[in-house]
Amino acid sequence: MATIVLGICGSIAAYKAADVASRLTKAGHEVYCVCTPTALRFVTPLTLMTLSRHPVVTSFEEETNDWTPTHIALAQRADVLAVAPASAHTIACFAHGLAPNVLTSLYLVNRAPTLIFPAMNTQMWNHPATQQNVQTLLQRGNIIIGPEEDGELACGVCGKGRLVDVETIVSNIRQAL
Ligand SMILES: Cc1cc2nc3c(=O)[nH]c(=O)nc-3n(C[C@H](O)[C@H](O)[C@H](O)COP(=O)(O)O)c2cc1C
């Protein structure tokens, strides 16, 4: 069975990551959740830890258990890095090599296949800055799945931007393994 690092960003869709973690764990995979600081406003480490059966990595300050920093050790163990939901901010950090938090740092260390599942407001997604960042990630070999072409977003807008459904996330991760 595989080691999956599940990155979670500050999006209203973050609650769906709990279901992703649960399904992959029940399928026998080792799932390590890594949350951005903003993601913690949407989901709790307690939920993710219970469902993934592993401590959740949320900040550099917690990286005191081992001489190897957790974000480096995890990246080296990962068979796949999946980021769901991926926010516009984190996508921008990835594209530009910025590493202000554990997830963005781990991205730079990671050499395993990287799956990115964006979720954001339609205008944010369509903005040339986001589109350019997405192109950069695609050229780098990252796999980008979604967002959904249409649907009602949490912000009340109808259009492209919704996170793809949990089943699609799980099946794409399985395929990448
Ligand atoms: C209620 C709420 C919902 C949000 N949903 C999203 C979202 O779906 N996608 C997104 O890119 N940003 C969203 N944001 C903005 C992000 O939280 C913000 O850009 C943040 O800096 C992202 O940080 P992170 O990428 O480090 O997680 C939302 C903000 C709020 C208050």
The ligand as a Gaussian input file, in Angstrom:
#p B3LYP/6-31G(d) Opt

LIG

0 1
 C      -15.222000      31.514000       3.400000
 C      -14.016000      31.546000       2.529000
 C      -13.905000      30.646000       1.500000
 C      -12.778000      30.646000       0.658000
 N      -12.714000      29.741000      -0.363000
 C      -11.657000      29.771000      -1.200000
 C      -11.582000      28.845000      -2.274000
 O      -12.442000      27.974000      -2.462000
 N      -10.508000      28.925000      -3.088000
 C       -9.499000      29.856000      -2.931000
 O       -8.573000      29.882000      -3.722000
 N       -9.551000      30.736000      -1.901000
 C      -10.586000      30.711000      -1.033000
 N      -10.636000      31.599000       0.013000
 C       -9.497000      32.521000       0.198000
 C       -8.304000      31.773000       0.805000
 O       -8.670000      31.259000       2.076000
 C       -7.097000      32.721000       0.921000
 O       -6.674000      33.105000      -0.376000
 C       -5.948000      32.098000       1.658000
 O       -4.852000      33.006000       1.662000
 C       -5.511000      30.765000       1.082000
 O       -4.389000      30.319000       1.808000
 P       -3.691000      28.899000       1.527000
 O       -3.528000      28.761000       0.044000
 O       -2.381000      29.031000       2.224000
 O       -4.549000      27.871000       2.126000
 C      -11.734000      31.595000       0.862000
 C      -11.840000      32.490000       1.939000
 C      -12.965000      32.461000       2.756000
 C      -13.038000      33.432000       3.902000

